[in-house]
Amino acid sequence: MNHRSLRPAARYGLLPSAIATALVTALIPAIAGAQEADASNQATTTLDRIEVTGSRIRQANLETSQPVVTMTRADIQKQGFTSVADIVQNITATGSPAISRADALASGEDVGGQYVDLRNLGPQRTLVLIDGKRMGISSSGYSDLASIPSSIVERIEVLTDGASALYGSDAIAGVVNIITRKRFDGLEASAYLGQYGQGDGNKEVYNFVVGQTGERGSVTLGAEYSKEDPVMARDRAFTRYPNGRGHPFPDLGGANGGVRSNGWSAINQWGTLIDTLGDADPDNDVLLTANRGTTNTKDKNNFHETNGLTDMANANEQMYLSTGLERRSVFANAEFDITDNLRAKADVLYTDREATQQIAGYPFRSTGFSDRYEGDLSLKAGSAFNPLGRDADFFRRGWEVPRQTKSELTTYRFSGGLEGSFELAGKPWDWDAGYMYNQNKGVKTGTGNLYLPHAEKALGPSFIDASGVARCGTAANPIADCLAWNPLLGPDVNAPGSLNNKDLQKYLYLPTHDTSTTKTEVYSLNLSGVLATLPAGDLGLAAGYEHRKESAHYSPDALLQSGLSTDLAGSETQGGYSLDEFYVELAVPVLADVAFAKELSFSLAGRYSDYNTFGDTTNGKFSLKWKPIDDLLVRGTYATGFRAPTVADLYGGVSESFDNYTDPCDTSFGSAVRNPQVAARCAGVVPANFRQVASGGRPATGPNAQSDSAFLSGSNPNLMPETSKSTSIGFVYSPSYVSGLDVSLDWWKIKIDDVIAAETVTSILNNCYVLGIDSACGRFVRDTDGQVVGVTRNLINGGYQETAGYDLGIAYRLTDTRFGNFSFTWKTTYVDYLEYKRDGESTTPVEQRTSWVADGLSNFRVRSNLNADWSRGDFGASWGVRYYSGLKEECAYNLSGGAECDKPNYQSGYKGIQPIREVGANTFHDVQVRYNTPWNATVAVGANNVFDHVGQTMYSQPNSSFAYNGSFDIGRFVYMKYTQRF
């Protein structure tokens, strides 16, 4: 880079968002005029002092005392991933993807985004920065990496260490810093096209970057459009059926003794009538299902007694395995040297992102809304379609209208201000004053849920008019603006009252529109420089002040708030908080160029944060760097950190959810099966041979089944921040006798206390029946059949999370051989343990999660990536290997062992003897071949998962809505990438 007395900064300055466009526009003519300066007249190139992620002190030496993983733009171009989220997710230190693309059943404000989760501690505990400044967050504290176009990225720096002392809240697990492209000269345009080997999941990305750089400044402008088509679950053998590829048909009795998921639904698409035979004894009820293709449901002879095996719906036929995603982005940055020691800078980013989910049509039950709807949803005796002549209950899936959710998020981001440099007592100093504004505006549109008042009218007395249209009321007294519904017809029938009637669909299914707005504003002032020059080097100092405001508003549609829709009810989230922070960092050189200490230095950092919600907190960090010889660097850190409660944590509205849970009193797979004490506590509370009922009203086919009743969850305005302690120690060895070889090994440990979490329904039930905590028994309600029908889960500060492990990195570069240049990079993360204690009860045991599927997340013990690259002249090729270690999951049946439950006597410290199954490791291979053309372009073709590897069936559905791991590839993805430079 060109040397100037003004040093480049990694942080920007003090200007309001309203003047973003004006500032960039004003800088363009000045910069354009500066292009006349000939490059040969520019000053001599030298190494400037820059800021590296993990330190606020600018320095020329990029070798730090903290572990930082860096991916350059060249590294990114050699991958087949196009989104920033997928690129970061490929780092071995990341955990399971939060709300993965395969999680079709996920709901809420954050659905549709892509989030990074370092160390599997939760995405809200990973701080994401853009050029050293915070990204905007949702009301839940999530930073959406899908809003960052990949064409803007110059490099990505990932600090795998706690950094609250430097950056404030949320940096418990680490920091991801997206460094954007600046001072770009020329024009670059790129196109990317790809699809899966099955011919679906088409992906296209188009972008360009244009810029000019002169002696006094620069301007860079770019735009990107990307689109990824959804993939249907029915188009993959491993997700075609709810119980996995080994069970293409419903398996109600568990004859094989395996684990079963819950996708097969007794609420089918042909309509099932509940015939009470005219008495009040439910044991005498007969289930009748309309024959396929019948158009006359008034005749009872056109029905058959429901068959549990054949009259079930395969919900996977209508579900997206991978959600669709479309994004449009525009970005610009500019800088101008006002004087030799004063610079103005600004950058803007606009992104519009749309994500689409689809799941099967709603499984409607006429008796399913008695807890929140006062009307009568039965098929009335006077209906033109009722064969019984009396009011009848029924259930039927709305197959003709799959449920879709389109999540739109628009991001507006501006950062700008002033920065400068000066000398004090002959020592260099840098400063910057800045303002950052980020706004996310979201709209979530839902379709496929019924409006209950209209459904009640449509199920009432009806008749067929002369034109063959099903009308509400009677011929003598028709009901205006109402269409009758025949819920007993199949989806393949066009007849009066059929849901194939578009007007009836519009009448029954009303769309909903949720809206959200989050804002982040940061005012900052930073100073860094050299206090003095000691015998071992410069004594560096950085200090600064930040004022930050966070606000959020999430408003579910009025229809959802009313509870009159079959969709989940919810209420508004609204609130905000502000804070003031001061930080200081000191870099102290101790020894240099002496025996056993080519370098010995340490740094100290501290940050004081004052919130208008919970009060203040102070956090610190100590880092040590020691080079006993030139070839060896030993490093270590100790830090305290915190995560402040988010707006949703503090002010979130009460919402409904159909939770997945395991009732310990279940006599098939609950703890009562093997634990006499649990069985004794359940006796008298639930009937003999009790079975937990899952969604759809049938007995659950395995643990962690989705509830048949909606439970409530809410926020807590009295929450305190989480606190953390993190430690790391390691070394980097670069032997001089093996040129190009670098070996690093770091041990790390992170413990989080006062974890902000909502207890799961399973944990509440376990506290009552497994642990015998009497207070927990009053936190849920059972009905007369023993089923859990009511639970309210508020957020609490309780328990802890702790994890520790090792990061190993080996890099070897072999250049200028007769066969070309070679490089090899091998990075591995080994998790020694991941512990979780859900609450502050002294009797609650600690869960060991490493190598387990827990709460729907994959906790891999080992993740490892090996990348090899070759280049010679204009040609190049790369090969990547991604490794995931095996996992354990709970079994449902076959307590004596079998192919699908290979460890029936596994001893769990949390649940006692718990039958489990264990699956092996998975490895995926990626390949790319590239060519630099004579016309200054690069053409690359490649394939991710080139061997089309498929992971094992996972009945616990980790990171997924299917019996498959959502962390894994879903097929061979072949792509072509073309980049043209001018």
Disulfide bonds with the S-S distance in Angstrom:
Cys472-Cys482 1.98
Cys665-Cys682 1.93
Cys768-Cys777 2.00
Cys891-Cys901 2.21
